Amino acid sequence: MSEEEEKTGMEHPVYDSFFIRSNNQLIRVRWNDIYWIHADGNYSYIVTAEKRYAVKSSMKKLLSRLPLQHFLRIHKGYIVQIAYIEKVDTKDNIVTVGEHDLPLGRIYKEQLLEKLDII
């Protein structure tokens, strides 16, 4: 066990964010601030309450960096933070996050419904 592991009692540090490049700067984006991620061509857009960040990264790579207990792919072009889902229209396959309607892919629908706490 390393000295750091002995101090914290953890084998791996717990991270709550990652950095993205924007205009020659590295900007910390906290996971809790991310509403959804949208892919468009070679870029993915990370949407938060304050800003939309464009990053040159695949959805697969971004999803591998996120805590899977909080994020879920809902469409081939969308990843959403489960906590920000306001409504799911199972007939029209639409997920509402805040005031925005996002598409729900048929192949991702069952996985989303399993993750939600439905009464």
N, C-alpha and C positions, 0 to 999 in steps of 0.2 A: 504494500500500500504506500502511495506517495505521501509526502508531507501535506499536500493540499487535501488529499482524501482523508487523512487523519484529522485535519482541522475541521473540515466540514462534515465528516461522517458519511460522505457520498463518494461513490466510485466515479461518477460522472457529474459535472456541474449541471444545474438546472437552468435552462435558458428560457426566456419569455419573449424573445425577439430575434430578429436578424437584421443585417444591414443590406441596403441596396444602394447602387450607384445612381446618382442623379446630379447632372451638371458638375462633374468633377468633385463631387462630395459623396461621402458615405453617410447615409441617413438611417437611423435606427427606426424600424417599424415593429411595434409590439403586436404580438399575435392577437391580443384582445381588441386592438384597434381595427383589425381587418374585418370588413363586412363580407366582401367576396373578391374573387380573383377571376378575371375574364381573359381568355386567350384570343388573340387576333393575329394571324400570320405568325411571324417570328417573335412577336412580343406578347407578354402577358401584362395585364393591368391590375395592380393591387389597389382596391378601392377601400378607403377609410372615410371617416366622417369629415376630415379636413381636406383630403387631397386624393388624387388618383395618380399613382406612380406607374410609369412605363418601365418595364425591365425586359431585357433580352434573355429570356429563360423559358423553358418549356413548362407546361402545366405539371407534367410528371415530376420534374425536378423540384418545382415549388411544393407540390403535395408531399414529397419525401421530406421536406424541411419543416412541415407543419405538424402540430400535435393532432393525430388522427382522431382522438376522442372529441375534438372540438370542430374539426373541419371535415367536409364531405364533398366529393365530386357529385354534382347533380346533373351534369350535362357534359358533352365532350369539350365544351368551351368554358365551363363554369365550375368553380369550387366556392362553397359558401361556408361561413361560420354558422354552425347550427344554432347558437344562442341568439342570433339576430334574425332568424326566420320568424316572420309575423303570421304568415298564412301559407297553406299549401292547397292549391286547387287541383284535386286529383282527376277531375274531369278534363280540364283544359291543359293539364300538366304545366302549371305555373307556380313558382315559389316567389313569395313576396318578402322582400327584405327592405324594411323601412317603407318608402313610397315607390320602390322599384320592383318591377315584375321581371323575374329571370326564368328562362326556360328550364323545364324539368325533362330530361331525356327518359324515354321509356325504360331503357336498360338500367337506369339509376334509381327509378322510382321506388322499387321494393326495398332497396338498401336504405333509402331515406326514411321510408315509413317505419322500418325496423329500428332506426336510431331515435325517432321521436317518441316522447312519452305520451302515448295516446290513451285516453280514458274511454 
